[in-house]
Amino acid sequence: MYATKVYRAVGGNELVVENGGKITLKPGSTLENAGDFFTSVTFDADYFAVSDGEVTLKVEVAALLTIIENIPTADPEVSGQVWNDGGVLKVSAGA
C-alpha cells in the first residue's frame, strides 16, 4: 500500500510533509513567510548554505548549473567535450 508523504490535513487548511517528503517550487513561484515557518525548515547541506537566515546555493552547485546551461547542442568536434543531443548527453569523439 502506498502512503503519500505530502498531503492536506483533515479540514484542508494545512499541508503536511512527512519525513522523506518534499515540496518543490517551480521557477516563478514564491513562498511567503507567515510567522515562524522558516524556523523549522531544513535544507540539504550538500547543495545549500544557510547563514544568518539566508539560504543560497553552494558555489560548486551554482557553477555546475552554469556549465549545464551552456552545454552545446551540436557536436563541438572537440575530443572529450560533452554535448546535448536532444536531451541525451554525449561525449564528442573530435573532428
ZISUL-V393451 format. One record per residue. RES is the residue in one small letter. PHI is phi in whole degrees, 0 to 359 (NA if undefined). NEAR is the number of other ideal C-beta (glycine too) atoms within 8 Angstrom. Layout:
res;phi;near
RES;PHI;NEAR
RES;PHI;NEAR
This chain:
res;phi;near
m;NA;2
y;267;3
a;238;4
t;293;6
k;263;10
v;231;10
y;204;7
r;273;6
a;290;9
v;306;3
g;102;5
g;78;6
n;255;4
e;219;7
l;260;8
v;250;8
v;242;8
e;283;7
n;306;4
g;94;4
g;273;9
k;206;6
i;244;7
t;248;4
l;261;6
k;280;5
p;308;3
g;92;3
s;273;6
t;228;4
l;227;5
e;262;4
n;278;6
a;244;4
g;78;4
d;255;5
f;308;8
f;285;7
t;287;5
s;247;6
v;271;6
t;243;4
f;236;8
d;296;6
a;294;5
d;289;4
y;242;8
f;237;11
a;244;7
v;241;7
s;217;6
d;51;3
g;80;5
e;256;6
v;254;6
t;225;7
l;292;9
k;296;10
v;305;6
e;297;6
v;290;10
a;299;9
a;295;8
l;296;8
l;297;9
t;295;8
i;297;8
i;298;7
e;297;6
n;255;6
i;291;10
p;297;9
t;256;6
a;225;5
d;302;8
p;284;8
e;56;6
v;240;8
s;307;6
g;91;6
q;284;9
v;279;8
w;216;14
n;258;11
d;256;9
g;63;4
g;98;4
v;251;6
l;283;8
k;230;9
v;250;8
s;293;13
a;274;4
g;96;7
a;283;3
